[in-house]
């Protein structure tokens, strides 16, 4: 992962307190994100994801929208969303590992990016962009963009 960018679409609803990709060793980085929520609890949430080759103005390789509350009740219902959930290690590295409602801020804590990180979908080598769109109550609340390099 070479960069990350986090944006809140409404600072009175949610504020990005931390959005960093920090080098911690040779070829090793850690990503941390803290989103401060001001309107809790959240009982209706969804996320959209677009995965595309960087520098190409083509259709995304993967593009979908998932009801986060339903997905977290049964991750096996959506294998593609589950692959990204497992890739980002959200069960272990975040507090977004339970079903709705969310009565707390959203945290991703020191997600480690190194050569051992594996993505379990067939993707060829290259540079990619992942865009995540977070919605609550059908309103876009924030976007997260990450650039990554797949070399294995």
Rosetta blueprint (number, residue, H / E / L):
1 X L
2 X L
3 X E
4 X E
5 X E
6 X E
7 X E
8 X E
9 X L
10 X L
11 X L
12 X L
13 X L
14 X E
15 X E
16 X E
17 X E
18 X E
19 X E
20 X E
21 X E
22 X E
23 X E
24 X E
25 X E
26 X L
27 X L
28 X E
29 X E
30 X E
31 X E
32 X E
33 X E
34 X E
35 X E
36 X E
37 X E
38 X L
39 X L
40 X L
41 X L
42 X E
43 X L
44 X L
45 X E
46 X E
47 X E
48 X E
49 X E
50 X E
51 X E
52 X E
53 X E
54 X L
55 X L
56 X L
57 X L
58 X L
59 X L
60 X L
61 X L
62 X E
63 X E
64 X E
65 X E
66 X E
67 X E
68 X H
69 X H
70 X H
71 X H
72 X H
73 X H
74 X L
75 X H
76 X H
77 X H
78 X L
79 X H
80 X H
81 X H
82 X H
83 X H
84 X H
85 X H
86 X H
87 X H
88 X L
89 X L
90 X H
91 X H
92 X H
93 X H
94 X E
95 X L
96 X L
97 X L
98 X L
99 X L
100 X L
101 X L
102 X E
103 X L
104 X L
105 X L
106 X E
107 X E
108 X E
109 X E
110 X E
111 X E
112 X E
113 X E
114 X L
115 X L
116 X L
117 X L
118 X L
119 X L
120 X L
121 X L
122 X L
123 X L
124 X L
125 X L
126 X E
127 X E
128 X E
129 X E
130 X E
131 X E
132 X E
133 X E
134 X E
135 X E
136 X E
137 X L
138 X L
139 X E
140 X E
141 X E
142 X E
143 X E
144 X E
145 X E
146 X E
147 X E
148 X E
149 X E
150 X E
151 X L
152 X L
